[in-house]
Amino acid sequence: MYQVARRVSSAISDIKWDLNYLSKDLLCEGELIKQPNNRYALGTIELRSGSPIEVYDPEDDSWNISAVEHNGSDYYIESLGRETPIGNVLARVRG
């Protein structure tokens, strides 16, 4: 029962975080561009490990909340996987 309560509590926390993020204003939308310092940017917003981001999925015609992370050699988007290049991925950021 304790494990079930922990999973439910974690799911509720995740939903609360998502709703809070989605209630923020949209700051920028467009393609991710790799900068000379090897970080990716969306417009004037430079992304770092842990940066929340929404990624467009053309198959579902939907936006999915994810985060930017670093795999030791380059940045990736969690929902796309460590091996998927993210240059020119359509994304948006809220703040």
C-alpha distances in whole Angstrom, upper triangle without the diagonal:
4,5,5,6,9,10,11,12,14,15,17,18,20,21,23,24,26,27,29,30,32,33,35,39,40,42,43,43,45,45,44,47,47,49,51,49,46,44,43,44,44,47,47,44,43,40,38,35,32,34,32,34,34,36,37,37,40,38,36,38,35,34,31,30,30,31,34,34,36,36,39,42,41,39,36,34,30,30,33,33,34,37,38,41,41,44,45,42,42,39,39,38,37,37
4,5,5,6,9,10,10,12,14,15,16,18,20,21,23,24,26,27,29,30,32,34,37,38,40,41,42,43,43,42,45,45,46,49,46,44,42,41,42,42,45,45,42,41,37,36,32,29,32,30,32,33,34,37,36,39,38,36,38,35,34,30,29,28,29,32,31,34,34,36,39,39,37,34,32,29,29,32,31,33,36,37,40,39,43,44,40,41,38,37,36,35,35
4,5,5,6,9,10,11,12,14,15,17,18,20,21,23,24,26,27,29,30,32,36,36,38,39,39,41,41,39,42,42,44,46,44,41,39,38,40,39,43,43,39,38,35,33,30,27,29,28,30,30,31,34,33,36,35,33,35,32,31,27,26,25,26,29,28,31,31,33,36,36,33,31,29,25,25,29,28,29,32,33,36,36,40,41,37,38,35,35,34,33,34
4,5,5,6,9,10,11,12,14,15,17,18,20,21,23,24,26,27,29,31,34,35,37,38,38,40,40,39,42,42,44,47,44,42,39,38,39,39,42,43,39,39,35,34,30,27,29,27,29,29,30,32,31,35,33,31,33,30,29,26,25,25,26,29,29,32,32,35,37,36,34,31,29,25,25,28,28,30,33,33,36,36,39,40,37,37,34,34,33,32,33
4,5,5,6,9,10,10,12,14,15,16,18,20,21,22,24,26,27,29,33,34,36,37,37,39,40,39,42,42,44,46,44,42,39,38,39,38,41,42,38,38,34,33,30,27,29,27,29,29,31,33,32,36,34,32,34,31,29,26,25,25,26,29,29,32,32,35,38,37,34,32,29,26,26,29,29,31,34,35,37,36,40,41,37,37,34,33,32,31,31
4,5,5,6,9,10,10,12,14,15,16,18,20,21,22,24,26,28,31,32,34,35,35,37,37,36,39,39,41,43,41,38,36,35,36,36,39,39,35,35,31,30,27,24,26,24,26,27,28,31,31,34,33,31,33,29,28,24,22,22,23,26,26,28,29,32,34,34,31,29,27,23,23,27,26,28,31,32,34,34,37,38,35,35,32,31,30,29,29
4,5,5,6,9,10,11,12,14,15,16,18,20,21,22,24,26,30,30,32,33,33,35,35,34,37,37,39,42,39,37,34,33,34,34,37,38,34,33,30,28,25,22,24,22,24,24,26,28,27,31,30,27,29,26,25,21,20,20,21,24,24,27,27,30,33,32,29,27,24,21,20,24,24,25,29,29,32,31,35,35,32,32,29,29,28,27,28
4,5,5,6,9,10,11,12,14,15,16,18,20,21,23,25,28,29,32,33,33,35,35,34,38,38,40,43,41,38,36,34,35,34,37,38,34,34,31,30,27,24,25,23,24,24,26,28,27,31,30,27,29,25,24,21,20,20,22,25,26,29,30,33,35,34,31,28,26,22,22,25,25,28,31,31,33,32,36,36,33,32,29,29,28,27,27
4,5,5,6,9,10,11,12,14,15,17,18,20,21,23,27,28,30,32,32,34,35,34,37,37,39,42,39,37,34,33,34,33,36,36,33,32,29,28,25,22,23,21,23,24,26,28,28,32,31,29,30,26,25,22,20,20,21,25,25,28,29,32,35,33,30,28,25,22,22,26,26,28,31,31,34,32,35,36,33,32,29,28,27,25,25
4,5,5,6,9,10,11,12,14,15,17,18,20,22,25,26,28,29,29,31,32,30,33,34,35,38,36,34,31,30,30,30,33,33,30,29,26,25,22,19,20,18,20,21,23,25,25,29,29,26,28,24,22,19,17,17,18,21,21,24,25,28,31,29,26,24,22,18,19,22,22,24,27,28,30,29,32,33,29,29,26,25,24,23,23
4,5,5,6,9,10,11,12,14,15,16,18,21,24,25,27,28,28,30,30,29,33,33,35,38,36,34,31,30,30,29,32,33,29,29,26,25,23,19,20,18,19,19,21,23,23,26,26,23,25,21,20,17,15,15,17,21,22,25,26,29,31,30,27,24,21,18,17,21,21,24,27,27,29,28,31,31,28,27,24,24,23,22,23
4,5,5,6,9,10,11,12,14,15,17,19,23,24,26,28,28,30,31,30,34,35,36,39,37,35,32,31,31,30,32,33,29,30,27,26,24,20,21,18,20,20,22,24,24,28,28,25,26,22,20,18,16,17,19,22,23,27,28,31,34,32,29,26,23,20,20,24,24,27,30,29,31,30,33,33,29,28,25,24,23,21,22
4,5,5,6,9,10,11,12,14,15,17,21,22,24,26,26,29,30,29,32,32,34,37,34,33,29,28,28,27,30,30,27,27,24,23,21,17,18,16,18,19,21,24,24,28,28,25,26,22,20,17,15,15,17,20,21,24,26,29,31,29,26,24,21,19,19,23,23,25,28,28,30,28,31,31,28,27,24,23,21,19,19
4,5,5,6,9,10,11,12,14,16,19,20,22,23,23,26,26,25,28,29,31,34,32,30,27,25,25,25,27,28,24,25,21,21,19,15,16,13,15,15,18,20,21,24,24,22,23,19,17,14,11,12,13,17,18,22,23,27,29,27,23,21,18,15,15,19,20,22,25,24,26,24,27,28,24,24,21,19,18,17,18
4,5,5,6,9,10,10,12,15,18,19,21,23,23,25,27,26,29,31,32,36,34,32,29,27,27,25,28,28,25,26,23,23,21,18,18,14,16,15,18,19,20,23,24,21,21,17,16,13,11,13,15,19,21,24,26,29,31,29,25,23,20,17,16,20,22,24,27,26,28,26,28,28,25,24,21,19,18,16,18
4,6,5,6,9,10,11,13,17,18,21,23,23,26,28,27,30,31,33,36,34,32,29,27,27,25,28,28,25,25,23,23,21,18,17,15,16,16,19,21,23,26,26,23,24,20,18,15,13,15,16,20,22,25,28,30,32,30,26,24,21,19,19,23,24,26,29,28,30,27,30,30,26,25,22,20,18,16,16
4,6,5,6,9,10,11,15,16,18,20,21,23,25,24,27,28,29,32,30,29,25,24,23,22,24,24,21,22,19,19,18,14,14,11,13,14,17,19,21,24,25,23,23,19,16,14,11,12,13,16,18,22,24,27,29,26,23,21,18,16,17,20,21,23,26,25,26,24,27,27,24,22,19,17,15,13,13
4,5,5,6,9,10,13,14,16,18,18,21,22,22,25,26,28,31,30,28,25,23,22,20,23,23,20,21,19,19,18,14,14,10,11,11,14,16,17,21,22,19,19,15,12,10,8,10,12,16,18,22,24,27,28,26,22,20,17,15,15,18,20,22,25,24,25,22,25,24,21,19,16,14,13,11,13
4,5,5,6,9,12,14,16,18,19,22,24,24,27,29,30,34,32,31,27,25,24,22,24,25,22,23,21,22,21,18,16,13,14,13,16,18,19,22,23,20,20,16,14,13,11,13,15,19,21,25,28,31,32,29,25,23,20,19,18,21,23,26,29,27,28,25,27,27,23,21,18,16,14,12,13
4,6,5,7,11,13,15,17,19,22,24,23,27,28,29,32,31,30,26,24,23,21,23,23,20,21,20,20,20,16,15,12,13,14,17,19,21,24,26,23,22,18,16,15,12,14,15,18,21,25,27,30,31,29,25,23,20,20,19,23,24,26,29,28,28,25,27,27,24,22,18,16,13,10,10
4,5,6,9,10,12,14,15,18,20,20,23,24,25,29,27,26,22,20,19,17,19,20,16,18,16,17,17,14,12,9,10,10,14,16,19,22,23,21,20,16,13,12,9,11,12,15,18,22,24,27,28,25,22,20,17,17,17,20,22,23,26,24,25,22,24,23,20,18,15,12,10,7,8
4,5,8,9,12,13,14,17,20,20,23,25,27,30,29,28,24,22,20,18,19,20,18,20,18,20,20,17,14,11,11,10,13,14,17,20,21,19,17,14,11,11,9,12,14,17,20,24,26,29,30,27,23,21,18,18,17,20,22,25,27,25,25,22,24,23,20,17,14,11,10,7,9
4,7,9,12,15,16,19,22,22,26,28,29,32,31,30,26,24,22,20,21,21,19,21,20,22,22,19,17,13,14,13,17,18,20,23,25,22,20,17,14,14,13,15,17,20,23,27,30,32,33,30,26,25,21,21,21,24,26,28,31,28,29,25,27,26,23,20,17,14,12,9,9
4,7,9,12,14,17,20,20,23,25,26,29,28,27,24,21,19,17,18,18,16,18,17,19,20,17,14,12,12,12,16,18,21,23,25,23,21,18,15,15,13,15,16,18,21,25,28,31,31,28,24,23,20,21,21,23,26,27,30,28,27,24,25,24,21,19,15,12,9,6,5
4,6,9,12,15,18,19,22,24,25,28,27,27,23,21,18,15,15,16,14,17,17,20,21,19,16,13,13,13,16,17,21,23,25,23,21,18,15,16,14,17,17,19,23,26,29,31,32,28,25,24,21,22,22,24,27,28,30,28,27,23,24,22,21,18,14,11,9,5,6
4,6,8,12,15,15,18,21,22,25,25,24,21,18,15,12,12,13,12,15,15,18,20,18,14,12,11,10,13,14,18,19,22,21,18,15,13,14,13,15,16,17,21,24,27,30,29,26,22,21,19,20,20,21,24,26,28,25,24,20,21,19,17,14,11,7,6,4,7
4,7,11,13,14,16,19,19,22,22,22,18,16,12,9,9,10,9,12,13,16,18,17,13,12,11,11,14,15,19,21,24,23,20,18,15,16,15,16,16,16,20,23,26,28,28,24,21,21,19,21,21,22,24,25,27,25,23,19,19,18,17,14,11,8,6,5,6
4,7,10,11,13,16,16,20,20,20,17,13,10,7,7,8,8,11,12,16,18,17,14,13,10,10,12,13,17,18,22,21,18,17,14,15,14,15,15,15,19,21,25,27,26,22,19,19,17,19,19,20,23,24,25,22,20,16,16,14,13,11,8,6,5,7,9
4,7,9,12,15,17,20,21,20,17,13,11,7,8,11,10,13,13,17,19,18,15,13,10,9,10,10,14,15,18,18,15,14,11,13,13,15,15,15,19,21,24,26,25,22,18,18,16,18,18,18,21,22,23,20,18,14,14,12,11,7,6,4,7,9,12
4,7,9,13,15,18,20,18,16,12,10,6,7,11,11,13,13,17,19,19,16,15,11,11,10,10,13,14,18,18,15,15,12,14,15,16,16,15,19,21,23,25,24,20,17,16,15,18,18,17,20,21,21,18,16,12,11,8,8,5,6,6,9,12,15
4,6,10,12,16,17,15,14,10,9,7,8,12,12,12,13,16,18,18,16,15,12,11,10,10,13,14,17,18,16,16,14,15,16,15,15,14,17,18,21,23,21,17,15,14,13,17,16,15,18,18,18,15,12,9,7,5,5,4,6,8,11,15,18
4,7,9,13,14,12,10,6,6,5,8,11,10,10,9,12,14,16,13,13,11,11,10,12,14,16,19,20,18,17,15,15,15,14,13,11,14,15,17,19,17,13,11,11,11,15,15,14,16,16,16,13,10,7,5,5,5,7,7,9,11,15,17
4,6,10,11,10,8,5,5,7,8,10,10,9,10,13,15,17,15,16,14,15,14,15,18,19,22,23,22,21,19,19,19,17,16,13,15,15,18,19,16,13,12,12,13,17,18,16,18,17,17,15,11,8,6,6,8,10,11,12,14,17,19
4,7,8,6,6,4,6,9,11,12,12,9,10,12,14,17,15,17,15,17,16,18,20,22,24,26,25,24,21,21,20,18,16,13,14,13,15,16,13,10,10,11,13,17,19,17,18,16,16,14,11,9,6,9,11,13,13,15,16,19,21
4,5,5,5,6,7,10,11,11,11,9,10,12,15,18,16,18,17,19,19,21,23,25,28,29,28,27,24,24,23,20,18,15,16,15,17,17,15,12,12,14,16,20,22,20,21,19,19,18,14,12,10,12,14,16,16,17,17,20,21
4,5,7,9,10,14,14,14,14,11,13,14,17,20,19,21,21,23,22,25,27,28,31,33,31,30,28,27,26,24,21,18,18,16,18,17,15,13,14,17,19,22,25,23,23,21,21,20,16,15,13,15,18,20,20,21,21,24,24
4,6,9,10,14,15,14,14,10,11,11,14,17,17,20,20,22,22,25,27,29,32,33,32,30,27,27,25,22,19,16,15,14,16,15,13,11,12,15,18,21,24,22,22,20,20,20,17,15,14,17,18,20,20,21,20,23,23
4,7,10,13,15,15,14,10,10,10,12,16,15,18,18,20,20,22,24,26,29,30,29,28,25,24,23,20,17,13,13,11,13,12,10,8,8,12,15,18,20,19,18,16,16,16,13,12,11,14,16,18,18,19,19,22,23
4,7,10,12,12,10,7,7,7,9,13,12,14,14,17,17,20,22,24,27,28,27,25,22,21,19,17,14,10,11,10,13,13,11,8,7,10,12,16,18,17,17,15,16,15,13,11,10,13,14,16,15,16,15,18,19
4,7,10,10,9,6,6,8,10,13,11,13,12,14,14,16,19,21,24,24,23,22,19,18,17,15,12,9,11,11,14,15,13,10,8,10,11,14,16,15,16,15,16,14,11,9,8,10,11,12,11,12,12,16,17
4,6,7,5,4,6,9,12,14,11,12,11,13,13,16,19,21,24,24,23,21,18,18,17,15,13,11,13,14,17,18,17,13,11,12,13,16,18,17,18,18,19,17,14,11,10,10,11,11,10,10,10,13,15
4,6,5,7,8,11,14,15,11,12,10,11,12,13,17,19,22,22,20,19,16,16,15,15,13,12,15,17,20,21,20,16,14,14,13,17,17,17,19,19,20,18,15,12,10,10,10,9,8,7,8,11,13
4,6,8,10,14,17,18,14,15,13,14,15,16,20,21,24,25,22,21,18,19,18,18,17,15,19,20,23,24,23,19,17,18,17,20,21,21,23,23,24,21,18,15,13,12,13,12,11,10,10,12,14
4,6,10,13,17,17,14,15,14,16,17,19,23,24,28,28,25,24,21,21,20,19,18,16,19,20,23,24,23,20,17,19,19,22,23,23,25,24,25,23,20,17,15,15,16,15,13,12,11,13,13
4,6,10,13,14,10,12,11,14,15,18,21,23,26,26,24,22,19,19,17,16,14,13,15,17,21,22,21,18,15,16,16,19,20,20,22,22,23,21,19,15,15,15,15,14,12,10,8,10,11
4,7,10,12,9,12,11,14,16,18,22,24,27,27,25,23,20,19,17,16,13,11,13,14,17,18,17,14,12,14,14,17,19,19,20,19,21,19,17,14,13,14,15,15,13,12,10,13,13
4,7,8,6,9,9,12,13,17,20,22,25,25,24,21,18,17,15,12,9,7,9,11,14,16,15,12,9,11,11,13,16,16,17,16,18,17,15,12,12,14,13,14,11,11,10,12,13
4,6,6,9,11,14,15,19,21,24,27,27,26,23,20,18,16,13,9,6,7,8,12,13,13,11,8,10,11,13,16,16,16,15,17,17,15,13,14,16,16,17,14,14,12,14,15
4,6,9,11,14,15,19,21,24,26,26,26,23,20,17,15,11,8,5,4,6,10,11,12,10,8,9,9,10,14,15,14,13,16,16,15,13,15,18,17,18,16,16,14,16,16
4,6,9,13,14,18,20,24,25,25,25,22,18,15,12,9,6,5,6,9,12,14,16,14,10,11,10,10,13,15,14,14,17,17,17,15,17,19,17,18,15,15,13,14,14
4,6,10,12,16,19,22,24,23,23,20,16,14,11,9,5,5,8,11,14,16,17,14,11,11,10,11,13,15,15,15,18,17,17,14,16,17,15,15,12,11,9,10,11
4,7,10,14,16,20,21,20,20,16,13,11,7,6,4,7,10,13,16,19,20,17,13,12,9,10,11,14,15,16,19,17,17,14,16,17,15,14,11,9,7,8,9
4,6,10,13,16,18,17,16,13,10,8,6,5,5,7,11,14,17,20,20,17,13,11,8,10,10,12,14,15,18,16,15,12,14,14,11,10,7,6,5,8,10
4,7,10,13,15,14,13,10,6,5,4,6,8,10,13,17,19,22,22,19,15,13,10,11,10,11,14,16,18,16,16,12,14,14,10,9,5,5,6,8,12
4,6,10,12,11,11,8,5,5,7,7,9,10,14,17,18,22,21,18,14,12,8,10,8,9,12,15,16,13,13,10,12,11,7,6,4,7,9,12,15
4,6,9,9,7,6,5,6,9,10,13,14,17,20,21,25,24,20,17,15,12,13,11,11,14,17,18,14,14,12,13,11,8,6,6,8,11,14,18
4,6,6,6,5,6,7,11,12,15,16,19,21,22,25,25,21,19,15,13,14,10,10,14,17,17,14,15,13,15,13,10,9,9,12,15,17,21
4,5,5,7,9,11,14,16,18,19,22,24,25,28,27,24,21,18,16,17,14,13,17,20,19,16,16,15,16,14,11,9,11,14,17,20,24
4,6,8,11,12,16,17,20,21,23,25,26,29,28,25,23,20,17,18,14,13,17,20,19,16,18,17,18,17,14,13,15,17,20,23,26
4,5,9,10,14,16,19,21,23,26,27,30,30,27,24,21,18,18,14,14,18,21,21,18,20,18,20,18,15,14,15,16,19,21,25
4,7,10,14,16,19,21,24,26,28,31,30,27,24,21,18,19,15,15,19,22,23,19,20,18,19,17,14,12,13,14,17,19,23
4,7,10,13,16,18,21,24,26,29,29,25,22,19,16,16,13,14,18,21,22,19,20,17,19,17,14,11,11,12,15,16,20
4,7,10,13,15,18,21,23,27,26,23,20,17,13,14,11,13,16,19,20,17,18,15,17,15,12,10,8,9,11,12,16
4,6,10,13,16,19,21,24,24,21,18,15,11,11,8,10,13,16,18,16,17,14,17,16,12,11,9,10,11,13,16
4,7,10,13,17,19,22,23,20,16,14,10,10,8,11,14,16,18,16,17,15,17,17,14,12,10,9,10,11,13
4,7,10,13,15,19,19,17,13,10,7,6,6,9,11,13,15,14,15,13,16,16,13,13,10,10,10,12,14
4,6,10,13,16,17,14,10,8,6,6,8,10,11,12,15,14,14,12,15,16,13,14,11,11,10,12,14
4,7,10,13,13,10,7,6,5,6,9,10,10,10,13,12,12,10,12,14,12,13,11,12,11,14,15
4,7,9,11,9,6,5,6,7,10,11,10,9,12,12,12,11,14,16,15,17,15,16,15,17,18
4,6,7,6,4,6,8,9,13,13,11,8,11,12,12,11,14,17,16,18,17,19,18,20,21
4,6,6,6,7,10,10,14,13,10,7,9,11,12,13,15,18,17,20,19,21,21,24,25
4,6,8,10,13,14,17,16,14,10,12,14,14,15,17,20,20,23,22,24,23,26,27
4,7,10,13,15,18,16,14,10,11,13,12,13,14,18,18,22,21,23,23,26,27
4,7,10,12,15,14,12,9,9,10,9,9,11,15,15,18,17,20,20,23,24
4,7,10,12,11,10,8,9,9,8,8,10,13,12,15,14,16,16,19,21
4,6,9,7,7,6,7,7,7,6,9,12,11,13,13,15,15,18,20
4,6,5,6,7,9,8,9,7,11,12,10,12,10,12,13,16,18
4,5,5,7,10,10,11,11,14,16,13,15,13,15,15,17,19
4,6,9,11,10,12,11,15,16,12,13,12,14,15,17,20
4,7,8,6,9,8,12,13,10,12,12,15,16,19,22
4,6,6,9,10,14,15,13,15,15,18,19,22,24
4,6,8,10,13,16,14,17,17,19,20,23,25
4,6,9,12,15,14,17,18,21,22,25,27
4,6,9,12,10,13,14,18,19,23,25
4,6,9,8,12,13,17,18,22,25
4,6,5,9,10,13,15,18,21
4,6,9,10,14,15,19,22
4,6,9,12,15,18,21
4,6,10,13,16,19
4,7,11,14,17
4,7,10,14
4,7,10
4,7
4
